[in-house]
Amino acid sequence: MLGFLSARQAGLEDPLRLRRAESTRRSHPDVHKYSVETVQWYPHDTGMFTSSSFDKTLKVWDTNTLQIADVFNFEETVYSHHMSPVASKHCLVAVGTRGHKVQLCDLKSGSCSHILQGHRQEILAVSWSPRYEHILATASADSRAKLWDVRRASGCLITLDQHNGKKSQAAESANTAHNGKVNGLCFTSDGLHLLTVGTDNRMRLWNSSNGENTLVNYGKVYNDSRKGLKFTVSSGCSSEFVFVPYGSTIAVYTIYSGEQITMLKGHYKSVDCCVFQSNFQELYSGSRDCNILAWVPSLCESVPDDDDETSTRSQLNPAFEDAWSSSDEEG
């Protein structure tokens, strides 16, 4: 079982101090007017970060001065935005709004340079591939998830189909990723697969090169979010994990087997988002209880001793086992 300690258990931050700091920031003249849905560092320089909000804006901030460097205004509520972690030939921010068009904002020109059309309802989540800078995934309330090549005039490469083309095109669920809103998506760390979650309480794993549903069964993945669900995957572990907000807990699954490893408990209200920090192998989660928790992996876990059920011994957490073996051990 994958073991974690929460920030509260580790004594990292006083929630009251966090709330006091937040109330001070609300006096900032450039603060968003309504709920902030996404915040992201500029991938290549921590001197800049972006935030988007239900106030229909995407703001670009100068970290050093905490002043706005640029503002993009939209006609609809903004649900999600994302910058490519690997882009070297473009500075596009993908933006999903209550409208049915995906908008690409160019940080260099300060304008919306592209519009991707194909969805029929609001865009609840967007994510650039960590492998190819021109590949974008989008999720919508129309039950569909799409992969796009932003270099192409037609744009859409693949519409993900949960039935892998085996259902009649006339069927209601044909060419849909979920039987409900698709409100979250996340690429695996190598970009070879894409995970989606929907309000049908299902999570699916897709081959990102051909759009095939791999049919990994994660069981019921509770999801009653009315907006985007922000979940994340691990990086740098011997096994790859996906962390999904699940009510007031966080469910941890192995990506390729679908096995649920554990439930992380520490929040008092619904968890809205989580993000994995690969450099420190830490998970951070945000909740409606106004707390941000850091989850630190336990390198060792206690297991019952074979000879005596009342005693325990420690073994290395499987997530941190060395995948390499020496030639002496193999021999």
C-alpha positions as CSV (number, residue, x, y, z in Angstrom):
1,M,0.0,0.0,0.0
2,L,1.2,3.5,-0.9
3,G,1.8,5.5,2.3
4,F,1.6,9.2,2.6
5,L,1.7,11.8,5.5
6,S,-0.5,14.9,5.1
7,A,0.8,18.4,5.6
8,R,-1.4,18.7,8.7
9,Q,0.1,15.6,10.2
10,A,3.6,16.7,9.3
11,G,2.9,20.1,10.9
12,L,3.9,22.1,7.8
13,E,1.4,25.0,7.8
14,D,-1.2,26.4,10.1
15,P,-4.5,26.7,8.1
16,L,-5.4,29.9,10.0
17,R,-2.2,31.5,8.8
18,L,-3.1,30.5,5.2
19,R,-6.5,32.0,5.5
20,R,-5.1,35.3,6.9
21,A,-2.6,35.5,4.0
22,E,-5.4,34.9,1.5
23,S,-7.6,37.7,3.0
24,T,-4.7,40.1,2.7
25,R,-4.2,39.2,-1.0
26,R,-7.9,40.0,-1.7
27,S,-7.1,43.7,-1.3
28,H,-4.8,43.6,-4.4
29,P,-6.1,45.9,-7.1
30,D,-5.7,43.3,-9.8
31,V,-7.3,40.4,-8.0
32,H,-9.9,38.3,-9.9
33,K,-13.5,39.1,-9.1
34,Y,-14.8,35.6,-9.0
35,S,-13.5,32.0,-8.4
36,V,-10.0,31.3,-9.7
37,E,-10.1,28.0,-11.5
38,T,-6.5,27.5,-12.8
39,V,-3.1,28.8,-11.8
40,Q,0.1,27.8,-13.7
41,W,3.7,28.8,-13.7
42,Y,5.2,29.8,-17.0
43,P,7.0,26.5,-17.8
44,H,10.3,28.0,-18.7
45,D,10.7,30.8,-16.2
46,T,9.3,31.3,-12.7
47,G,9.3,35.0,-13.2
48,M,5.8,34.7,-14.7
49,F,2.6,32.8,-14.0
50,T,-1.0,32.8,-15.3
51,S,-4.4,32.6,-13.7
52,S,-7.9,32.2,-15.1
53,S,-11.2,32.8,-13.4
54,F,-15.0,32.7,-13.6
55,D,-14.7,36.5,-14.1
56,K,-14.0,35.7,-17.8
57,T,-10.3,36.6,-17.8
58,L,-6.9,35.0,-18.2
59,K,-4.3,37.1,-16.4
60,V,-0.5,37.0,-16.9
61,W,1.4,38.0,-13.8
62,D,4.9,39.3,-13.2
63,T,6.1,37.2,-10.2
64,N,8.6,39.8,-9.0
65,T,6.2,42.7,-8.8
66,L,2.9,40.8,-8.5
67,Q,1.6,43.1,-11.2
68,I,-0.4,42.1,-14.2
69,A,1.7,41.9,-17.4
70,D,-1.3,41.2,-19.7
71,V,-5.0,40.3,-19.6
72,F,-7.1,38.3,-22.0
73,N,-10.8,38.9,-21.9
74,F,-13.4,36.4,-23.0
75,E,-17.1,36.5,-23.6
76,E,-17.7,33.4,-21.5
77,T,-16.8,32.0,-18.0
78,V,-13.3,30.4,-18.1
79,Y,-13.1,26.8,-16.8
80,S,-9.5,25.9,-17.6
81,H,-6.3,26.9,-19.2
82,H,-2.9,25.3,-19.9
83,M,0.5,26.1,-21.3
84,S,2.7,23.5,-23.0
85,P,5.5,22.2,-20.7
86,V,7.7,21.5,-23.7
87,A,6.9,24.2,-26.3
88,S,9.9,25.9,-28.0
89,K,8.2,27.1,-31.2
90,H,5.1,28.7,-29.8
91,C,3.8,30.5,-26.6
92,L,0.1,29.5,-26.9
93,V,-2.2,29.2,-23.9
94,A,-5.1,26.8,-24.5
95,V,-8.3,28.1,-22.9
96,G,-11.6,26.3,-22.2
97,T,-14.7,28.4,-21.6
98,R,-18.4,28.0,-21.3
99,G,-18.5,28.5,-25.1
100,H,-18.0,25.5,-27.3
101,K,-14.8,26.8,-29.0
102,V,-11.3,26.2,-27.7
103,Q,-9.3,29.4,-27.8
104,L,-5.5,29.6,-28.1
105,C,-4.0,32.8,-26.8
106,D,-0.5,33.9,-27.9
107,L,1.6,35.4,-25.1
108,K,3.9,37.0,-27.7
109,S,1.3,38.9,-29.6
110,G,-1.2,39.4,-26.7
111,S,-4.1,38.2,-28.7
112,C,-6.2,35.1,-29.3
113,S,-4.6,33.7,-32.5
114,H,-6.5,30.4,-33.0
115,I,-9.9,29.0,-32.4
116,L,-10.5,25.2,-32.5
117,Q,-14.1,24.2,-33.4
118,G,-15.6,20.8,-33.0
119,H,-17.2,20.5,-29.5
120,R,-20.9,21.2,-29.0
121,Q,-20.9,22.3,-25.4
122,E,-18.7,24.0,-22.9
123,I,-15.0,23.1,-22.7
124,L,-14.3,21.9,-19.1
125,A,-10.6,20.9,-19.4
126,V,-7.6,21.4,-21.7
127,S,-4.1,19.8,-21.6
128,W,-1.1,20.0,-23.8
129,S,0.9,16.9,-24.5
130,P,4.2,16.6,-22.5
131,R,5.7,14.8,-25.5
132,Y,4.7,16.9,-28.6
133,E,4.3,20.6,-28.3
134,H,1.7,20.9,-31.0
135,I,-0.7,18.2,-29.6
136,L,-3.6,19.4,-27.4
137,A,-6.3,17.4,-25.6
138,T,-9.7,18.9,-24.7
139,A,-12.7,17.6,-22.7
140,S,-16.3,18.9,-23.0
141,A,-19.7,18.6,-21.5
142,D,-20.8,17.1,-24.8
143,S,-19.4,13.7,-23.6
144,R,-16.5,14.0,-26.0
145,A,-12.7,14.3,-25.6
146,K,-10.6,15.3,-28.6
147,L,-7.0,15.4,-29.7
148,W,-5.8,18.3,-31.8
149,D,-2.8,19.2,-33.9
150,V,-2.7,23.0,-33.7
151,R,-0.5,23.2,-36.8
152,R,-3.3,21.8,-39.0
153,A,-6.1,23.9,-40.5
154,S,-8.7,21.3,-39.7
155,G,-7.3,20.9,-36.2
156,C,-9.0,17.8,-34.8
157,L,-7.0,14.6,-35.1
158,I,-9.1,12.2,-33.1
159,T,-12.4,12.1,-31.3
160,L,-12.0,9.5,-28.6
161,D,-14.5,6.7,-28.8
162,Q,-15.2,4.5,-25.7
163,H,-16.4,1.7,-27.9
164,N,-13.3,1.8,-30.2
165,G,-15.6,2.0,-33.3
166,K,-17.5,-1.1,-32.5
167,K,-20.8,0.7,-31.9
168,S,-23.1,1.9,-34.7
169,Q,-22.5,5.5,-35.6
170,A,-26.2,6.0,-35.2
171,A,-26.1,5.0,-31.5
172,E,-26.4,7.8,-29.0
173,S,-23.0,7.0,-27.4
174,A,-21.1,6.6,-30.6
175,N,-17.9,8.7,-30.7
176,T,-18.2,9.6,-27.0
177,A,-15.5,9.2,-24.4
178,H,-18.0,9.0,-21.5
179,N,-21.7,8.6,-20.8
180,G,-21.8,12.0,-19.2
181,K,-19.7,15.2,-19.1
182,V,-16.0,14.8,-19.6
183,N,-14.7,17.2,-17.0
184,G,-11.0,16.2,-16.5
185,L,-8.1,14.9,-18.5
186,C,-4.4,14.4,-17.9
187,F,-1.5,12.9,-20.0
188,T,0.8,10.4,-18.5
189,S,4.3,11.7,-17.8
190,D,5.7,10.3,-21.0
191,G,2.8,11.6,-23.1
192,L,2.0,8.1,-24.5
193,H,-1.4,7.8,-22.8
194,L,-4.2,10.1,-21.8
195,L,-6.5,9.7,-18.8
196,T,-10.0,11.1,-18.8
197,V,-12.7,11.3,-16.1
198,G,-16.4,11.9,-16.5
199,T,-19.6,12.4,-14.6
200,D,-20.5,8.8,-15.4
201,N,-18.2,8.0,-12.5
202,R,-15.6,6.4,-14.8
203,M,-12.0,7.0,-15.6
204,R,-10.5,5.8,-18.9
205,L,-7.0,5.3,-20.2
206,W,-6.4,6.1,-23.9
207,N,-3.5,5.5,-26.3
208,S,-2.7,9.1,-27.3
209,S,-1.2,8.1,-30.7
210,N,-4.3,6.3,-32.1
211,G,-7.0,7.2,-29.6
212,E,-7.7,3.6,-28.6
213,N,-9.5,2.9,-25.4
214,T,-7.2,0.6,-23.5
215,L,-10.2,-0.8,-21.5
216,V,-8.3,-0.6,-18.1
217,N,-11.0,-1.0,-15.4
218,Y,-10.6,1.5,-12.5
219,G,-14.1,0.6,-11.0
220,K,-16.3,3.5,-9.9
221,V,-14.5,6.8,-9.7
222,Y,-16.8,9.1,-7.9
223,N,-17.2,12.4,-9.7
224,D,-20.0,14.9,-9.0
225,S,-18.1,18.1,-10.0
226,R,-20.1,20.6,-11.9
227,K,-16.9,22.1,-13.4
228,G,-13.5,20.8,-14.3
229,L,-11.9,18.1,-12.1
230,K,-8.2,18.6,-11.7
231,F,-6.4,15.4,-11.1
232,T,-2.7,14.4,-11.7
233,V,-0.2,11.6,-12.3
234,S,3.1,10.7,-10.7
235,S,6.4,10.9,-12.3
236,G,9.7,9.2,-11.4
237,C,8.2,6.3,-9.5
238,S,8.9,2.6,-10.4
239,S,5.1,2.3,-10.9
240,E,3.0,5.1,-12.2
241,F,0.0,6.4,-10.2
242,V,-2.9,8.6,-10.8
243,F,-4.3,10.8,-8.0
244,V,-8.0,11.7,-8.3
245,P,-10.1,13.9,-6.0
246,Y,-12.8,11.6,-4.5
247,G,-15.1,13.6,-2.3
248,S,-13.1,14.7,0.7
249,T,-10.4,12.1,-0.1
250,I,-8.0,11.4,-2.9
251,A,-8.1,8.0,-4.6
252,V,-4.7,6.6,-5.7
253,Y,-4.7,4.1,-8.6
254,T,-2.0,2.3,-10.5
255,I,-2.4,3.7,-14.1
256,Y,-1.9,0.6,-16.2
257,S,-3.6,-2.1,-14.0
258,G,-6.4,0.0,-12.6
259,E,-5.9,-1.2,-9.1
260,Q,-6.9,1.2,-6.3
261,I,-3.9,1.4,-4.0
262,T,-5.2,3.7,-1.2
263,M,-7.4,6.6,-0.2
264,L,-5.7,9.7,1.2
265,K,-7.7,11.2,4.0
266,G,-7.0,14.5,5.6
267,H,-9.3,17.1,4.2
268,Y,-12.7,17.9,5.8
269,K,-14.6,19.0,2.6
270,S,-14.5,18.2,-1.1
271,V,-11.1,18.2,-2.8
272,D,-11.1,20.3,-5.9
273,C,-7.6,19.8,-7.3
274,C,-4.3,18.0,-6.8
275,V,-0.9,18.3,-8.4
276,F,2.3,16.1,-8.2
277,Q,5.7,17.7,-7.8
278,S,8.2,15.2,-9.3
279,N,11.4,16.9,-8.0
280,F,10.4,16.2,-4.4
281,Q,8.0,13.3,-5.0
282,E,5.2,15.2,-3.2
283,L,1.5,15.6,-3.9
284,Y,-0.3,18.8,-3.1
285,S,-4.1,19.0,-2.8
286,G,-6.6,21.9,-2.4
287,S,-10.0,21.6,-0.8
288,R,-13.1,23.6,0.0
289,D,-12.1,23.4,3.6
290,C,-9.6,26.2,2.8
291,N,-6.6,24.0,3.3
292,I,-3.7,23.0,1.1
293,L,-2.1,19.8,2.1
294,A,1.3,18.3,1.1
295,W,1.4,14.5,0.9
296,V,4.9,13.1,1.5
297,P,5.5,9.4,0.5
298,S,6.6,7.0,3.2
299,L,9.8,5.3,2.0
300,C,9.0,2.3,4.2
301,E,5.7,0.7,5.3
302,S,4.9,-1.7,8.1
303,V,3.8,-5.2,7.1
304,P,2.8,-8.2,9.3
305,D,5.6,-10.6,10.1
306,D,5.0,-14.1,8.7
307,D,6.0,-15.8,11.9
308,D,4.1,-13.6,14.3
309,E,1.0,-11.7,13.3
310,T,1.2,-9.3,16.2
311,S,4.6,-8.1,15.2
312,T,5.5,-6.0,12.1
313,R,8.5,-5.4,10.0
314,S,9.3,-2.6,7.5
315,Q,9.7,-3.0,3.8
316,L,10.5,-0.5,1.0
317,N,7.3,1.1,-0.4
318,P,6.8,-0.4,-3.8
319,A,6.5,3.0,-5.4
320,F,10.2,3.6,-4.6
321,E,11.8,0.3,-5.3
322,D,14.7,0.4,-7.7
323,A,13.6,-1.1,-11.0
324,W,17.2,-2.0,-11.8
325,S,19.0,-5.1,-10.6
326,S,22.7,-6.0,-10.6
327,S,24.1,-8.8,-12.7
328,D,25.2,-10.6,-9.5
329,E,21.6,-10.6,-8.2
330,E,20.3,-12.0,-11.5
331,G,22.9,-14.7,-11.5
